[in-house]
Amino acid sequence: MQVNVGRTCNQTCRHCHVDAGPDRREVMTRETMQHCLDAVKRAAIPTVDVTGGAPELNPDFRWLVSEARRLGAARDRPL
């Protein structure tokens, strides 16, 4: 499952597919992240791909990754 956690980014790149940048403030809430994790669990989705502007700028990024790992849907390195 690919999860786009927001459009906030510390850079402005012309090629950005989500039109992210420093002036963008849209971020996924923890509640919505929980819905995604519930779907991962229900459907036994093996991998969660976290994307966005700069995903680590979402205040709940670490929580999402920790929960995805707990469900077995995260890897330490790309496929």
Secondary structure, DSSP 8 states (H G I E B T S, - for coil): -EEE-BSB-SS--TT-TT--BTT---B--HHHHHHHHHHHHHHT----EEESSSGGGSTTHHHHHHHHHHTT---SS--
